[in-house]
Amino acid sequence: MSLKKKLIVLNTTIMLGLGSAFAIPSVKAEENISDIQSQRTGIQSDISEAEQVIQELKKEQSKMNSQIAQIETAMRENDEKIKDTKQEIKDTEKDIVSLKKEIKALEERIAKREEVLKERALSFQESGGDVEYLEVVLGSKSFGEFVNRVGAVATIVEADQQILSEQEADKADLEKKQATVEKKLQNLKDMEVELKGMQSQIEDQKAETVNMKAKIEKKEAETEALKQSLENKDAGLEAQIASIRENIKKEEERKASEKADLDRAAEEVNSSNSSSEESPSSSKGEASASGSSKGESSSSSNSTKNSSADKPAASKTEASSKPSSANTGSAITAGYKYIGNSTYKFGGGRTASDIANGLFDCSGFVAWAYKQAGVNLPASTDALKNAGRQVSDSQKQPGDLVFFNTYKTDGHVGIYVGGGKFIGSQSSTGVAIANMESGYWASVYNGRVVRVN
């Protein structure tokens, strides 16, 4: 074999080997990159879900903050009402002290009047004695004395009647004042007890809301930590891909350098040959290298397609379910317009102004709601207990009244809407639908159910 032919065979063999060396490591590397990218796709999907969870938790926190603010407002207003009531109690107690002084003075006046009457009775023997008025008059020794005695007796009788009339008027006035002040004092004391009970209920609800907020914050912190961990893992995989690609680049550069060295060696051999004919081995080597390049391009294209196909899909948010208003009656649906648009007010819902501004207490709301359905109900929890017939808890239906032991037995009332929920005016939320099968309301529900006839 001539030197030229040997060089051609040698160059061709080397270039085929180089082409294989370029293609095999590159293909394997791209396969590794594809696997890593697939892992990244799953991690990025988890990161997206974690971000959605965090957003939902932030919304819950915002809702909890709003509820806490409403509760604190209700607590402040209730505190003011308690302070005003206590002041009224003090003022009424002062009135009672003043009244007692008046009573004492009146008793003294009555006692003095009785003394006057007693003295007159002794002097003229008006009654209980041995001599009657007639004997006093007929005992006159002269006509003038007779006239004087008749006038005196008439004057005394008139004066006595005046004294007796004043005594009766004073006693009646005293009894009226006593009854009025005692009733006012009792009403104020009852109101103070009710307000304190309501305050205790509000504080319990605030504690429950703060606890829920703390749980949400804890869950958010855990989700943030998970997200950070996933991001760190994703960054690590991204760095791994970059490292593999850098190694591929360096390997390609090394192989290209070796190829260039071989090309130069071949050129030197060819130059030493007297023949000017171009070496086929060089052409074949270039073709082989070109084929390798096409293989790498195809592998890169497949990797790109896989990466695009593995992009994380956005997760769907479940639609929050709402309790059905079917068959709950117009008394229930009437109150829906005040949900999220009302404020709890002690004694509210009994005037046109309160109703227009969405100001209700629990019994005031129930009475108003049923009035919209054409049914007149009393506006107090004690009276609502007897506004219909009582049924068992297992038989309760939408529209039935349900009662709760808050600051006292049957201290709160609402309208059952079905699904373990009721609508009512709560001190912390105003008019709202609340769950009576879990949380605070489940703990105070007493099982009393009244069906309005």
C-alpha positions, 0 to 999 in steps of 0.5 A: 500500500502506498504512503498516500493510501495509508495516510488516507486510511489512517485519517479516515479511521481517526475521524470516524473514531472522533465522530463516534467520540463526539456523538456518544458522550453528547447523546448521553449528556442530553439524556441526563439533561432531559431527566433532570429537566423532567425533575425540574418540571415536577418541582416547578409544578410543586412550587406553583402549587405552594405559591397558590396555597400561600396566596389562599392563606394570605387571603384567609389571614386578611379575612381573619384580620378583618374579623378581629377588627370587627370583634375589637370594635364590638368589644369597644362599643360593648365596653362603652355600653357597660360603662354607661350602664354602670354610671346609670346604676350609680346615678340610680343608686344615688336617687335611691339614697336621696329617695330614702332621705325623702322617705325619712322626711315624709315619715317624720311629717306623717308622725307629726301630723299624727301627733297633731291629730292625737292632740286634737282627739284628746282635746276635743275627744273626736273619737275613742273618748267619752264625749262626741262632737255633739256633746262638745257643741251641746255643752255650751253655756251660752249661744255665743259659746255654742256658735264658737264651738260649732265653728271650731269643730268645723275648722278642726274637721276640715283641717283633719281632713286636709292632713289626712288627704296630704298623708294619703297623697304623700304615701301614694307619691312615695310608693310611686317613686319607690316602684319607679326607681326600683324598676329602673335599678333592676332593669339596669342591673339586668342590662349590665349582666347581659352586657357582661355576658355578651362581652364574654361571648365576644372575647371567646369568639376573638380568642377563637379567631386569633387561634385560627389566624395563628394556625393559618400563619403557621401553615403559611410559614410551613408552606413558605419553607417547603417552597424555599426547599423546592426552589433550592432543589430546583436551583441545584438541578439547574446548576447540574444541567449547566455543569453538564452542558459546560462539560459537553462544551469543553469536551467538544472543544478538546475533540475539535482541537484534536481534530485540528491537530490531525488535520494539520498532520494530514496536511503536512503529509499531503504536502510532502507528497508530490501529488497535488490531488486532494486527500479523500480522507479529509473530505470523509472526516469532515462529512463524519464530523458534519453527521455528528453535528447533525446528531447533536442538533437532533438530540438538542431539538428533542430535549427542547421539545421535552422541556416544553412539553413538561412545563407545569400546568396551573392548578385549578382552584376549587369553587367554594360551596355555598349553602343552598337557599332552596326551601329555606323560606323568605324569612331566610332569604330576606336576611341574605342582603345584609350578609357582609353588610351589617353590624351587630348592635345591642337592641338593634333592628327595632327602628327604621333607622337601624334596619336601613343601616343594617344594625341588628342584635340576634332577636331583632334580626329574627323578628325582622326577617320573619316580618318580611315573610308576613309573620310577626314575632317578638324581639327577645330570645325569651319570648321567641322560645315560645313563638312556636312549637318545640321540635327535636334537634333531629327533626329541625328544618330550614326556617326553624329557630335554633338557640344557643347558651352564650352568656345565659341559657338561650342567650342567642338565637338564629334561623336554621338554613340547613346543612348544619348552618344558621343565619343570625346577627352575631356580635363579631360579624353582624348578619352572617351564616355560621356553622353550628356543627363545629367550632364555637357555635357547636360548643354552645348550641343547646339543642332547642329548636322552635318551629314557627307555626 
